[in-house]
């Protein structure tokens, strides 16, 4: 199958999607909101890492009764940063957006976090005010990429120690095939290194490493370091949000999220380790009828590209 893609699209190429960032540059943390216009979006979720930090994802199970979400929050600050979702909810409530339950409207805002507390003042993390600010900033303009929003404090390639890590970041991509559009936004804060998914050329290796970097040896050394390494070993996660104008049910969206983890594996090595909290949301805003497997294949490709775009943008910003 020939995939026809724009050179570097973004998630807002999908109709009905807005993105907003808010961050604290000095503190090195932030959050990002993906807002769905009109009546929200059907959404699924899949987590493959062993250290997932999330809120409200149980309602995304195919058997759960809630059908749509109104926004998704990606945030820094580890579990503390989940407080920012409350600010997103309050801002949506003020706009009259949410699930109508009698006279009350309850906005559905699932969220997931990265751990960005090491190497900075960990007492500063995204809160309700920052979440509300990210929502107010949401627009259909091309989202900023790199060290911004939820990617502000991200680091990658940590197997040789935090001191040798490289900047991670937030990136986007989109792929078109006829009427179908599949967009992705990813925040890469992985323990693994990042590679071009097509050429396998390194994008971000540990400082001082070359293409012969021994991943297995680094894992053994990391484990041998004991408690000091263990304290840093949970500080990793890659998150992604996929949005498409394909017509999806919740069970379909869940399958797309599962398939899209292949994109993580193409761009990051190692991935889905005991030290990662990897998770993917997949949402539908449209009614284009296409094969489900096609959406999943394009989603994996878009996610891999988004990861590389974000890490490259973060490296350029650092330089």
SULKABEL-V758230 format. One line per field, one symbol per residue. phi: phi as a letter, one per 40 degrees, with the letter a starting at -180 (. if undefined). psi: psi as a letter, one per 30 degrees, with the letter a starting at -180 (. if undefined). burial: 1 if it has 24 or more other C-alpha atoms within 12 Angstrom, else 0. Layout:
# SULKABEL-V758230
phi: ???
psi: ???
burial: ???
This chain:
# SULKABEL-V758230
phi: .cccbcdacbccccdgbbbbbaabcccgaaabbbbbcgbgbcabaabbcbbcbaagcccccdcccccbbbabbbacgfddccdcccccccccdccgbiccbgcbbbccbcaabbcbccgaccccadbdccccccccccaccdccbgcafccdbcbbfccchdcbcbccibabaabbagccbbbabbbbbccccbbccbbgccbabddgcbccdccccccccccccgcccdcccccaabbabbbbcccbcdcccccccccccccdccbbacbfcccbbcabbbbbbbbccacdcccccccccccdccdcdcccccccccc
psi: kkkklleialfffkkgklkklkljeefhlalkkjkklcgakkklkkkflghkjlkgfeffkfflfkellflkkklagafeffffeeeeeeeeefggklkjjbfkkjkjillllljhfkgajffklkaeeeeeeeeffklglkkklbilbfgegkllhgfgkefgllkaakllllkkjbfkkjlkkkjjhlfllklkfefgkkejlkkflafgkjeeeeeeeeeffbeeeeffffhkkkkkkkklgkjkleeeeeeeeeeffeeeeffkkllhlfgkhklkkklkgagkjlkeeeeeeeeeeeeeeeeeeeeeeeeeee.
burial: 0000000111111111111111110001111111111011111111111011111110111100011111111111111111111111111110001110000001111111111111000001111111111111111001111111111111111111110011111111111110011111111111111111100001111100000000100110010000001001111111111111111111111111111111111111111111111111111111000001011111111111111111111110000
